[in-house]
Amino acid sequence: MDLTRLAARRTAVLAVEVPGWSRTRCALEQDVRARGWRLAGSPADADLLVVCGRPGARLTAAVDHVWSQLPGPRARAEVTTADDVPAVLDGAAAELADGAAQRRDAAGRPADPEPGTTAAGDDGMGDMDMDGDSGHSGDMDMDDDPGDADGDHASGDGDMDMDDDSGEGGGDDSGDGDMDMDMDMPMPAGIGLAGAGGDDQLPDPDGLDMDVLHVPLGPVLPHWPAGLLLHTTLQGDLVVAARAEVLLPADDAPPDPPVHGTPAGRWDAVATLLVLAGWDDAAVRAARVRDGLLAGGQPPEAERLTRRITRSRLLRWSLRGLGRLPEGDAHDRLRHWLTGTGQRRSTELSAVAELVTGLDLATARLVVASLDLDTADRVTVPVGAGS
């Protein structure tokens, strides 16, 4: 079997959500699972790039940059309604299996990847971090009540038994994997060097002169708010400054009916947070509850899954104290999503930048996920925090 047919049969899909198209992205994820395909964690892992919605100019440039990083055979598609998802994926699968089309695509690609840019270049986007790998080789077992599970483990192979009594695990282990870091100084073939600290540098307790790195997170990143671009300045492994903005959709593009703030939207937020916390099995189940709610049903497994999640001491330990706001921390927000209690609030972009300052990147991603940002209701004015 040649590579094109193999790619079409075992397709990995990198989903790009444009602000305002969360319903289409949810439909895409559901259809991907139904076909036996999987969601890609990074461009290098993807066969198919699917844009959900109509991106504006800056977000289109970011998507084009990601597209250049996909290896062949590859295909790209755009879908703007949930109803069109099956037909769009059928067409993309046919393109993946079309040997002639793949040879033409390969012939038109440059021999070397695009050079990187500095954090100040390319309209401030630089080399965007597209690696969605949470850093876990398998699914963390955070369930404190095994008898409450039904045995249908969606994640299958590679489960790691993370007993709460061991005292190990937690949110800090959900690292971002290999990150495409944009450095201060452009070098041949996009290789960068870390810059001296300068004004961004904080005093090191050991008296060391720590390098400062500029690492953008997003806007194309799995399990990440649609269109969010978070410019971070790292000293060692800590964020010492941050600036957040949202890249908007096209002006003439009517968005999906809103999902954010609905019961389905809350379960979508639960699924995202659980993936980043390393509990893949529960995340898949939460996504199935979300899909059932979007279809107009009342999934019976929602109550049982809520019990499993709220009883997990390891998950509680992982999230306690993270992203603390007046109404609570990340774990409090998770409980509110599960129970449907708590008033919906809008988190300002300035608060996002402030909350991630002082954290490592893995923990920062957990905090951002816990905020359940509605980027469809944002402005493009960037705001910053930190030194």
Secondary structure, DSSP 8 states (H G I E B T S, - for coil): --HHHHHHHS-EEEEEE-TT-HHHHHHHHHHHHHTT-EE-SSGGG-SEEEEES-B-HHHHHHHHHHHTT--SS-EEEEE-SGGGHHHHHHHHHHHHH-HHHHHHHHHTS-SS------TTSGGGT-S-B-----S-SS-B---S-GGG--S--SS-TT-B---GGG----GGG----S-----SB--GGG--B-B--GGG----TT-----EEEEEE-SS-TTS-TTEEEEEEEETTEEEEEEEEE--B-TT-------TTSHHHHHHHHHHHHHHHT-HHHHHHHHHHHHHHHTT---THHHHHHHHHHH-HHHHHHHTTTT-BTTB-HHHHHHHHHHT-S------HHHHHHHHTTSBHHHHHHHHHHH---GGG-----EEEE-
